[in-house]
Amino acid sequence: MAALVGVGFTALLYQVILTRELIVSFVGNELIIGIILLAWLLLVAAGSAAGARLPDRRVTVATLAGTELALAPLMAGGLVLARLAGEQGDFPGEIASPTTALVLTAASLAPACLVLGAQFALGCKLLERAAPRAAGRVYVLEATGAVASGVLFHFVIADHLSSVVAVAALVAGNCALAAWLSAGGRSRVTPAAACALGAIFLVPVGWPGLAHRVDGALIRVRSRRDVVAWTNTRYGLWTIGRAAGQLACAHDGVPLFTDSPEPGAEIVHIGLAAHPEPRRMLLIGGGPPAIREALKHPVERLDYAELDREGIRFIARHVPEELARPLRDPRVHLRFTDGRALVKASRRAWDVIVTDLPDPTTAVINRYYTRGFFTEAARALRPGGVLLTGLSSPRATLTGERRLLVGGVWRALSRALPSQAVLPVQESLQFLATLGPPVDVAGLPPRLGERDLDTLFVTPYTLEAELNPLALAIAGEAVEGAAADAPENTDFRPIAYHLQMRLWWRQFAPREELGWLDAVTARSVRQATWIAVALALIAALVAGRRRGFAPVATGLAIALIGLLEMGVQLAVLFAFQTIAGYLYHQIGLLMTLNMLGLAVGAWLAGRLPGRRSGAILAGICALFALVCAGMPWLMRAAAAAPPFATALLGGAALLASLLTGAAFPAGVALSGGAQSRAGARLYALDLVGGALGAAAVSIVLVPLTGLDVTAGALAVLAVAALALLVPAALRARS
Amino acid sequence: MSGPGDGAMDRREMLRLMLCSGLALGGAAAVGLTGCPGDAAGASGGLREAMYYEKLAGNVVRCGLCPRTCTVRDGGRGYCGVRENRGGTYYSLVHGWASTVNLDPVEKKPLFHFLPGSRAFSIGTVGCNMECKDCQNWEISQVLPEQIDRRIDLPPATAVEKAGEYGAEIVAFTYNEPSVFYEFMRDTSELAQAADLRAVMISNGYLNRRPMLDLAPHLDAIKIDLKGFTDDFYRDYCAGTIEPVKESIRRVSALGKWLEIVYLVVPTVNDGLDGIRDMAGWLVRAVGPDVPLHFTRFHPAYKLTRLPPTPVETLEACRRAALDQGLHYVYVGNVPGHPGENTFCAGCGAAVIRRRGYQILERRINADGTCALCGRAIPGVWS
């Protein structure tokens, strides 16, 4: 039993560590995150299915010990491969294509995931010999291990340990487990060998200097550059590289700024020049170079919002004095919080707000490009205040996804602030919105000239040249035209990050049309889900009385429940980040609650009589339908009462995971036959459902149709699962 | 092989017709340039029979415009994606419309020895005959015409008229590779010259001999990108080959057209000083020491978004290496305020044009193109 807790502990911890590594290795957009999750769940499912096929007589404690020991090199190798997976192109700095990312992700994850999946099946077989209803207990034990590792990661490892040390410690722990399992048995795996291997992996844990060197060597190999300093914080990997006298700072592999003059940092001048007296300013993103530039204006107070306190400390330690000084300037107030949350909580606080952020490649960044954010920013501005935001757009040529992306954001901005202007500057489109009358664009260069600033890229001359009447007319027409056709980017329908994902995909297939994805509409999704219900009803009516129907229906229902659970969890995460902000510990808490719910749900259901399993499973589906149908109401309630957002949304997440946990032992009982085989099969189906749910909800459904439609679709799918289960439930009762 | 004048209509007649229609259109849309939705059916709006192609058996054609010499079956398109075989006749799909236009300082092209301080009415369409990994404009260079949602209606005469209207002295063909919209460029540049405007091409130099020879009389300056200096690099980085580019550089110089070279220095990719020396030495031998060479600073773009911008020291080292090879006018680009942006007289060493970014701060060149201090001729087009 302890070994099975260890399996759950190892699986979750290793998943989180590898996901972080792979996000750094590839472009960390939502599609990459989806690919990683999909590969992980499918590989574990495959391992579980394969494990279920092992003949019972060959499954002993020694087999489990062997798999524990095998995990040691596999996990270490997976980490190394995940680190080396980045930049596999012909040239340094070249991003990986979606296909390459998928192949390398699968290669990094496969060895350990397959073994971890197989361990679940082995656990079912071993425990079945000792106790009835073993599969449910295995599920409980595994989920308990996951709860422990979730807590450990979010509250200890993420802040204090590098991936190298964490994986080394994990591997050493697995070796100890292998030694313990093999002790006293007739095993080829001797405890001594396991202990020896564990001791080797303990070396970097006990010798931080060595771990640091290994970490650095792997980071340098991945980036193919001269990285001189790095740190892992809970929000990612910060690196400082130095080449040919230039210092370059990167976060998760993406270059942020250098100590040379950079055009991007000077964008702030546009926002500040648009205000006659910019005394109070909020800057979100941009780093020290943007702060330095902003301080050239007569600003009395500059609030700089940054999530990552440790990241800023790291930067301040390693950048030259010219860039470190602005961070210490008495006018600068570093606000270590979520920028969106800060804006939301502020009223009439600033004359100018500038967001100097990457394009909305992820759902988290997208929160700064929605109508919700722009409305909050309008409330946070003082009378006559100015908001500057922007999207990259080489030329004002708006085509395909870029056109819809720009149009959707512009539309959101137009609905939040009374006047806006679009400025084509530096291969980007800057959106200048004000609470007062429209900004006099022609007046920007002279005002910048009056302030007599020492700038290089944004000067009165360059502004006059870039904001010529032709450029303004072309950009204005292009953006207005795009906005007329584009869906608005909102918090609960964040289409921009989906379009950004498609843009990334199209970089590798520029002539491929991805417009077919636009067929995913509220109407088509509703139709598809009701067709699923109809098919489920027909199947139940036609085949419900047949002997083999129950296991098939149960399997499908478990897969659907896995999908629903993942859908609800993602919806909760979306809503929470929008309402409360990207708050690390609260999000960690939500994820831990999820794991806890799975364990408790499985434990509770395991205590109920097996003959009620059909009714339990049907009831779970019915409750899921209610939870999903109630999600839109719940999200609005949480948005209306932010202090209760954690409780309301956490409650929904906990309920969904309780139901999912309870579904597993009920499903195993309803399937009949050997517990271990049914358990392994349903575990695999649960993961497959979860994988599909994660991909469908986060990559397609939420951004294209919105959270309301997605929640409705999930509720209807729960009804489909219920329809499938009714005959099986009735049969089990009789 | 079809050539100039082989089309269904005499070219002069066509130009006259275009001028008339363009003026009429200009009158109708006096305020600005008109956008129109893209033609998903196949871009028939910008259709014009292509130049430089050979008809083969079975309605197959062979394009002779660029070194790729694509053989295209009926209904197919060349590598560039903007030239299509329709029933054995090859058409350009990008004539008379633009994906983007703008008014840029000529220094932005960059052309430093060509009418400093003037404005270029800049036109881009769609398509390219290379695929560079750092292409800033990949969303127009790597797509098909029908993927452009809104086109800017721009017959050659309208382009010339608008250039004048916006006070431009130059019409520039740029943003995507202009040789893929050869016919549009050629028709427009002819009209531009007739209207006392200058025409310049901002190109990768991947153009065959005959088209280049025929086009050159209608152009006043050409900027050619050298992406690297080995064939392997061209193959891996741009899906091209270097020899045709070198040929184009020699050819443009021999034709007496004003030529400037740009070398985008991508850190750790093409910044080896041995290669820079080879390239600069070759330029001296092939076209002489007076050709301006710009080492421009890379910024992350397209598939190379995980590289930091080029260190300024690297650009300086490249500049020094090229000067050591005997080139007289070597610049550092995309680093405003750097001394390497200035033009120094090769005779007295004085800064005869001081720049800050695209802005001319000071000019000490006489109207006849000589140094105001020592009288040495500074090569270029100064008035």
Interface residues (C-beta under 8 A of the other chain):
Chain A: V27 G86 E87 G89 D90 F91 P92 G93 E94 I95 S223 R224 R225 G241 A243 A244 G245 Q246 A248 A250 G253 V254 P255 T258 S260 P261 E262 P263 P394 R395 A396 T397 L398 T399 G400 R402 R403 P424 E427 L456 F457 T459 Y461 T462 A465 N468 P469 L470 A471 A473 I474 E477 A478 G481 A482 D485 Q507 P510 R511 E513
Chain B: G32 L33 G35 G81 S99 T100 V101 N102 L103 D104 P105 G124 K133 Q136 N137 W138 E139 I140 Q142 V143 L144 Q147 I148 D149 R150 I152 K162 Y166 Y175 D236 Y237 V266 P267 T268 V269 H299 P300 A301 Y302 K303 L304 T305 R306 L307 P308 P309 P311 V312 E313 T314 A317 V335 P336 G337 R356 G357 Y358 Q359
